[in-house]
């Protein structure tokens, strides 16, 4: 018989399977957060890398705020950063990213992140697969397409089962990635690290990994090229008209050309000036 069929879920499944899974996952999440706080160390970056990053951020802010400075102020700052011999971005710095194998602290932090994520997940998945394998826990109150079947019915191989039913293993994954709000209420905003952030730390996307990939010489060169082609286009001209909502008066930006005087007039003026100077000499 083709098609799908509906199931009548026993209320005991809710009491003895669904709620215990959620309760144990909350306890595991709280315990993992406490273990992370105990194993956390001070992630201090190198002082030279911090200085390089601050200088790059200063140049980026200058390029972004060029329209709010007068041309003279912008050029003074541009020369301070990009002048050939004394510019901060033209200074010789050590190039090349540092070797990540030499940073033992960063590798240790990565191993800690892997352990605090993988060990609880492996234990929980093994526990659910052993005790609750094949259980159908809940039914989603709206229809879904067949593409959601693998995601919602892991461990249940029934082609005739409707897609809206959720298995025990899929319920574990849904709850694991959706409990950040509950952990925020229990632990506080600053003490919550969800599984997405843990995965990023596991793949090496933390601040220490960024420091290991930072190349100061290359970053200085790129920022200098970007600053070099930035022109001072101020937005302060006619700002008072814009602020008051008045129409901006039309004016000619180019300077007016000085009209050339006729050559005959220039020659007569020269003769008159020479005559005056001769008379002064005779009087002397």
C-alpha positions as CSV (number, residue, x, y, z in Angstrom):
1,X,0.0,0.0,0.0
2,X,1.6,3.3,-1.1
3,X,1.5,6.7,0.5
4,X,2.1,7.7,4.1
5,X,0.3,6.9,7.2
6,X,-0.2,8.6,10.6
7,X,0.9,7.3,13.9
8,X,-0.7,7.6,17.3
9,X,2.1,8.6,19.8
10,X,1.9,7.1,23.2
11,X,2.0,9.7,26.0
12,X,4.5,7.6,27.8
13,X,7.0,8.4,25.1
14,X,6.7,12.1,26.1
15,X,7.2,11.3,29.8
16,X,10.0,8.7,29.5
17,X,11.9,9.6,26.3
18,X,11.3,13.2,25.1
19,X,11.5,15.0,28.4
20,X,14.4,13.0,29.8
21,X,16.5,13.7,26.7
22,X,15.8,17.5,27.0
23,X,16.5,17.4,30.8
24,X,19.8,15.5,30.4
25,X,20.9,17.8,27.5
26,X,20.3,20.8,29.7
27,X,22.5,19.3,32.5
28,X,25.2,18.4,30.0
29,X,25.2,21.9,28.6
30,X,25.5,23.4,32.0
31,X,28.3,21.0,32.9
32,X,30.1,21.7,29.6
33,X,29.9,25.5,30.3
34,X,31.5,25.1,33.7
35,X,34.2,22.8,32.3
36,X,35.0,25.5,29.7
37,X,35.3,28.1,32.3
38,X,37.7,25.9,34.4
39,X,39.8,25.1,31.4
40,X,39.8,28.6,29.9
41,X,43.1,30.5,29.9
42,X,44.0,34.1,29.2
43,X,44.0,34.6,25.4
44,X,46.6,37.4,25.3
45,X,47.8,38.4,21.8
46,X,51.3,39.6,20.9
47,X,51.7,43.3,21.6
48,X,53.4,43.9,18.2
49,X,50.4,42.3,16.4
50,X,48.0,44.4,18.4
51,X,49.9,47.6,17.4
52,X,49.9,46.6,13.7
53,X,46.2,45.9,13.8
54,X,45.5,49.3,15.6
55,X,47.5,51.2,12.9
56,X,45.6,49.4,10.1
57,X,42.3,50.2,11.8
58,X,43.3,53.9,12.0
59,X,44.1,54.0,8.3
60,X,40.8,52.3,7.5
61,X,38.9,54.8,9.6
62,X,40.7,57.7,7.9
63,X,39.6,56.4,4.5
64,X,36.1,55.9,5.6
65,X,35.9,59.4,7.2
66,X,37.6,61.3,4.4
67,X,34.5,63.1,3.5
68,X,34.1,64.6,7.0
69,X,37.6,66.2,7.1
70,X,38.9,69.3,5.4
71,X,41.4,68.6,2.6
72,X,44.3,70.0,4.6
73,X,43.5,67.8,7.6
74,X,43.1,64.7,5.4
75,X,46.4,65.3,3.6
76,X,48.2,65.8,6.9
77,X,47.0,62.4,8.2
78,X,47.7,60.8,4.8
79,X,51.3,62.0,4.9
80,X,51.7,60.8,8.5
81,X,50.7,57.3,7.4
82,X,51.9,57.0,3.9
83,X,55.0,59.3,3.5
84,X,57.9,57.5,1.8
85,X,60.5,57.6,4.5
86,X,58.7,58.5,7.7
87,X,55.2,57.1,7.0
88,X,53.9,54.6,9.5
89,X,52.6,52.3,6.8
90,X,56.0,52.5,4.9
91,X,58.0,51.3,7.9
92,X,59.9,48.0,7.5
93,X,58.2,45.3,9.6
94,X,58.9,41.6,9.8
95,X,57.0,39.8,7.0
96,X,55.5,36.4,6.8
97,X,53.0,34.7,9.0
98,X,54.3,33.0,12.1
99,X,54.6,29.2,12.2
100,X,51.5,27.8,13.9
101,X,53.5,24.8,15.1
102,X,55.6,27.2,17.3
103,X,52.5,28.5,19.1
104,X,51.9,25.8,21.7
105,X,49.3,27.8,23.6
106,X,47.1,28.1,20.5
107,X,47.3,24.4,19.8
108,X,46.4,23.6,23.4
109,X,43.3,25.9,23.2
110,X,42.2,24.1,20.0
111,X,42.5,20.7,21.7
112,X,40.5,22.0,24.7
113,X,37.7,23.2,22.4
114,X,37.7,19.9,20.5
115,X,37.5,17.9,23.8
116,X,34.7,19.9,25.4
117,X,32.6,19.6,22.2
118,X,33.3,16.1,21.0
119,X,33.3,14.1,24.2
120,X,29.8,15.2,25.4
121,X,28.3,14.8,21.9
122,X,29.8,11.3,21.5
123,X,28.5,10.2,24.9
124,X,25.0,11.7,24.3
125,X,24.7,10.2,20.8
126,X,25.8,6.8,22.0
127,X,23.3,6.9,24.9
128,X,20.4,8.0,22.7
129,X,21.3,5.4,20.0
130,X,21.5,2.6,22.6
131,X,18.4,3.3,24.7
132,X,16.0,5.1,22.3
133,X,16.9,3.8,18.9
134,X,13.9,3.7,16.5
135,X,11.7,5.9,18.7
136,X,9.4,8.5,17.1
137,X,9.0,11.3,19.6
138,X,7.0,14.2,18.2
139,X,5.1,15.4,15.1
140,X,5.7,18.8,13.6
141,X,2.3,20.6,13.2
142,X,2.8,21.5,9.6
143,X,3.7,19.7,6.4
144,X,7.2,19.5,5.0
145,X,8.7,18.3,1.8
146,X,10.5,15.0,1.3
147,X,13.9,16.8,1.5
148,X,13.5,17.0,5.3
149,X,13.1,13.3,5.7
150,X,16.8,12.5,6.3
151,X,17.2,15.4,8.7
152,X,14.1,14.6,10.8
153,X,14.1,10.8,10.8
154,X,17.6,9.6,11.5
155,X,17.6,6.0,12.7
156,X,14.1,5.3,11.4
157,X,14.0,3.7,8.0
158,X,10.4,3.8,7.0
159,X,9.6,5.1,3.5
160,X,5.9,5.3,4.3
161,X,6.3,7.4,7.4
162,X,5.2,11.0,7.1
163,X,8.0,13.6,7.0
164,X,6.6,15.6,9.9
165,X,7.5,12.9,12.5
166,X,10.8,13.4,14.3
167,X,13.0,10.5,15.5
168,X,14.9,10.5,18.8
169,X,18.4,11.1,17.2
170,X,17.1,13.9,15.1
171,X,15.3,15.4,18.2
172,X,18.7,15.4,19.9
173,X,20.3,17.5,17.1
174,X,17.4,19.9,17.0
175,X,17.5,20.5,20.7
176,X,21.3,20.8,20.8
177,X,21.3,23.7,18.2
178,X,18.3,25.4,19.7
179,X,18.9,25.7,23.4
180,X,21.1,28.9,23.3
181,X,18.2,31.0,24.6
182,X,17.6,28.6,27.6
183,X,21.3,28.6,28.5
184,X,21.3,32.4,28.3
185,X,18.6,32.5,30.9
186,X,20.3,30.0,33.2
187,X,23.9,30.9,32.9
188,X,23.8,34.5,31.8
189,X,24.7,36.3,28.5
190,X,28.5,36.2,28.9
191,X,28.8,32.6,29.9
192,X,27.1,30.9,27.0
193,X,29.1,29.5,24.1
194,X,26.8,27.7,21.6
195,X,27.8,24.8,19.4
196,X,28.3,27.0,16.4
197,X,31.0,29.0,18.2
198,X,32.6,25.7,19.5
199,X,32.7,24.4,15.9
200,X,34.4,27.6,14.8
201,X,37.0,27.3,17.6
202,X,37.5,23.6,16.6
203,X,38.2,24.5,13.0
204,X,40.7,27.2,14.0
205,X,38.7,30.3,13.7
206,X,39.6,31.8,17.0
207,X,41.6,35.0,17.8
208,X,44.8,33.1,18.3
209,X,44.4,31.4,14.9
210,X,43.9,34.8,13.3
211,X,47.1,36.0,15.0
212,X,49.0,33.0,13.6
213,X,47.8,33.9,10.0
214,X,48.5,37.6,10.3
215,X,51.2,39.0,7.9
216,X,52.1,42.6,8.9
217,X,54.2,43.5,5.9
218,X,51.5,42.3,3.4
219,X,48.7,44.0,5.4
220,X,50.7,47.3,5.4
221,X,51.3,47.1,1.7
222,X,47.6,46.5,0.9
223,X,46.5,49.3,3.2
224,X,49.0,51.7,1.8
225,X,47.8,51.1,-1.8
226,X,44.2,51.7,-0.7
227,X,45.1,54.9,1.1
228,X,47.3,56.1,-1.8
229,X,44.3,56.3,-4.2
230,X,42.0,57.9,-1.7
231,X,41.3,61.5,-2.6
232,X,40.1,64.2,-0.1
233,X,36.5,64.8,-1.1
234,X,35.1,66.8,1.7
235,X,31.3,66.9,2.5
236,X,31.6,70.0,4.6
237,X,31.1,72.5,1.7
238,X,27.6,73.9,1.9
239,X,26.9,71.8,5.0
240,X,24.9,74.6,6.6
241,X,22.5,74.7,3.6
242,X,22.0,70.9,3.8
243,X,21.5,71.1,7.6
244,X,18.9,73.8,7.3
245,X,17.2,72.3,4.3
246,X,17.9,75.2,2.1
247,X,18.7,75.0,-1.6
248,X,22.5,75.0,-2.3
249,X,23.5,78.1,-4.3
250,X,25.0,77.4,-7.6
251,X,28.6,78.6,-7.9
252,X,31.4,78.2,-10.3
253,X,34.0,76.0,-8.7
254,X,36.7,76.7,-11.4
255,X,38.5,80.1,-10.9
256,X,37.7,82.8,-13.3
257,X,40.2,83.4,-16.1
258,X,42.1,86.7,-15.9
259,X,41.4,88.6,-19.2
260,X,44.4,89.5,-21.2
261,X,45.0,93.2,-21.7
262,X,45.8,94.6,-25.1
263,X,49.5,95.0,-26.0
264,X,49.1,98.7,-26.9
265,X,47.8,99.5,-23.5
266,X,50.6,97.7,-21.8
267,X,53.2,99.6,-24.0
268,X,51.7,103.0,-23.1
269,X,51.7,102.1,-19.4
270,X,55.4,101.1,-19.7
271,X,56.3,104.4,-21.4
272,X,54.5,106.4,-18.7
273,X,56.2,104.6,-15.9
274,X,59.6,105.1,-17.5
275,X,58.9,108.8,-18.0
276,X,58.1,109.2,-14.4
277,X,61.2,107.5,-13.3
278,X,63.4,109.8,-15.5
279,X,61.8,112.9,-14.0
280,X,62.6,111.6,-10.5
281,X,66.2,111.2,-11.4
282,X,66.5,114.7,-12.9
283,X,65.1,116.2,-9.7
284,X,67.7,114.4,-7.7
